[in-house]
Amino acid sequence: MKQKIYTIFDTIADTAGPIWTAQNDKVAKRNFQYHLSEIKMAQPDDFKLYCVGEFSFNEMHIEKETPRRVTLEFNDAEPI
């Protein structure tokens, strides 16, 4: 089984983290939005969601990707 690897980039701190996996961008977007709702003092525009790779749970292998910004717009045409 493979899942994508995601991270949150904090534009004010100029650093990324935490890192987590999700099945696809839609799940990652939902998790990201939940994470932002939990941070009471933060400005949501300070944080950006990125996909940075893929993890194979069966092979225990990480495949790096060029960091790709994931937009928060949900599109029904996106693959599940």
KAGI-V680672 format. One record per residue. N is the residue number from 1. SS is DSSP state (helix for helix, strand for strand, loop for the rest). BURIAL is I if it has 24 or more other C-alpha atoms within 12 Angstrom, else O. Layout:
# KAGI-V680672
n:N ss:SS burial:BURIAL
n:N ss:SS burial:BURIAL
This chain:
# KAGI-V680672
n:1 ss:loop burial:O
n:2 ss:strand burial:O
n:3 ss:strand burial:I
n:4 ss:strand burial:I
n:5 ss:strand burial:I
n:6 ss:strand burial:I
n:7 ss:strand burial:I
n:8 ss:strand burial:I
n:9 ss:strand burial:I
n:10 ss:strand burial:O
n:11 ss:loop burial:O
n:12 ss:loop burial:O
n:13 ss:loop burial:O
n:14 ss:loop burial:O
n:15 ss:strand burial:O
n:16 ss:strand burial:O
n:17 ss:strand burial:O
n:18 ss:strand burial:O
n:19 ss:strand burial:O
n:20 ss:strand burial:I
n:21 ss:strand burial:I
n:22 ss:strand burial:I
n:23 ss:loop burial:I
n:24 ss:loop burial:I
n:25 ss:helix burial:I
n:26 ss:helix burial:I
n:27 ss:helix burial:I
n:28 ss:helix burial:I
n:29 ss:helix burial:I
n:30 ss:helix burial:O
n:31 ss:helix burial:I
n:32 ss:helix burial:I
n:33 ss:helix burial:O
n:34 ss:helix burial:O
n:35 ss:helix burial:O
n:36 ss:helix burial:O
n:37 ss:helix burial:O
n:38 ss:helix burial:O
n:39 ss:loop burial:O
n:40 ss:loop burial:O
n:41 ss:loop burial:O
n:42 ss:loop burial:O
n:43 ss:loop burial:O
n:44 ss:helix burial:O
n:45 ss:helix burial:O
n:46 ss:helix burial:O
n:47 ss:strand burial:I
n:48 ss:strand burial:I
n:49 ss:strand burial:I
n:50 ss:strand burial:I
n:51 ss:strand burial:I
n:52 ss:strand burial:I
n:53 ss:strand burial:I
n:54 ss:strand burial:I
n:55 ss:strand burial:I
n:56 ss:strand burial:O
n:57 ss:loop burial:O
n:58 ss:loop burial:O
n:59 ss:loop burial:O
n:60 ss:loop burial:O
n:61 ss:strand burial:O
n:62 ss:strand burial:O
n:63 ss:strand burial:O
n:64 ss:strand burial:O
n:65 ss:strand burial:O
n:66 ss:strand burial:O
n:67 ss:strand burial:O
n:68 ss:strand burial:O
n:69 ss:strand burial:O
n:70 ss:strand burial:I
n:71 ss:loop burial:O
n:72 ss:loop burial:O
n:73 ss:loop burial:O
n:74 ss:loop burial:O
n:75 ss:loop burial:O
n:76 ss:loop burial:O
n:77 ss:loop burial:O
n:78 ss:loop burial:O
n:79 ss:loop burial:O
n:80 ss:loop burial:O
